[in-house]
Structure formats: C-alpha cells, structure tokens
C-alpha cells in the first residue's frame, strides 16, 4: 500500500498534461553591453556645460562618462569606469573624482591621486556645442 502511494506520487510529477508548463525565466534587462548609448558614442549630448562647475566635475553615470572643468571654459571628458575593479565613479568633490568602491581618487585630468587604481581614467573627448557638452 505504501509502495503504491509512493509510485503514484512519483508518477504525479511526470506531467500528465494537466499541470501548467514551468515558468520561463524573465527576459534579460538591457545593460551596458546591450544599450548602445550606455557608454556614450560620438555625438551623444551629455548635458548643459553650465552643469559642470569650474574646479569640479559632473558624472554621467548611465553613459559612463565624467566631465571636469579644471579652469573656466576648459572641459575634460574622461571614462567614469575606475581602473581598479571597474566600478563607476560617483562624484567629484574637493577637486577629486571619487570611486565609491575602494577609495580610489583621481585628479580632474584623470590621473591617479590616490590608489588602489593602477592607471589614469582614459580620455573621452568632449566639446561644447550650443552650450551643451557633446562626446566627440
């Protein structure tokens, strides 16, 4: 009797056509690799030049770009991907670009001020067109 019950329970899981099919996993969400604008391409408008303070900078996280203005009218575009482990830098404060993951700090020109980052941030050329910063 017990053996018959176990057999019936085992067969019940074999699919009799009455149970719904297993749920499909959700479709992947587009990430940086799937979104062509995630890392910004030439011609991408980042934002108003007025949003980048003199002696500071602005991080465009979604586009993985940071723009600094070391002196009035001179804009420097840089990758926002930290050269240590690939985290995205999250702010520019006190004249330094800051990575939240392990404390790396970069100067406004992208050179390393404080590690563990092993290399400077790569350049992302920008220009100002009609008051907006544009990747070139």
URSULBEL-V67939 format. One line per field, one symbol per residue. phi: phi as a letter, one per 40 degrees, with the letter a starting at -180 (. if undefined). burial: I if it has 16 or more other C-alpha atoms within 10 Angstrom, else O. A space follows every 50 residues. Layout:
BEGIN
phi: ???
burial: ???
END
This chain:
BEGIN
phi: .cccccccccccccgcgccccccccccccdbdccbccdbgbdgcccicdc cbccgaabcbdccfbbbbbdadgbbbcbcccdccbgccdbabafgbcbbc cbgcbbcccgcccaccdcaccccbdbabbfgbcbcb
burial: OOOOOOOOOOOOOOOOOOOOOOOOOOOOOOOOOOOOOIIIOOOOIIOOIO OIIIIIIIIIIOIIIIIIIIOOOOIIIIIIIIIIOOOIIIIIOOIIIIIO OOOIIIIIIIIIIOOOIOOIIIIIIIIIOOOIIIIO
END
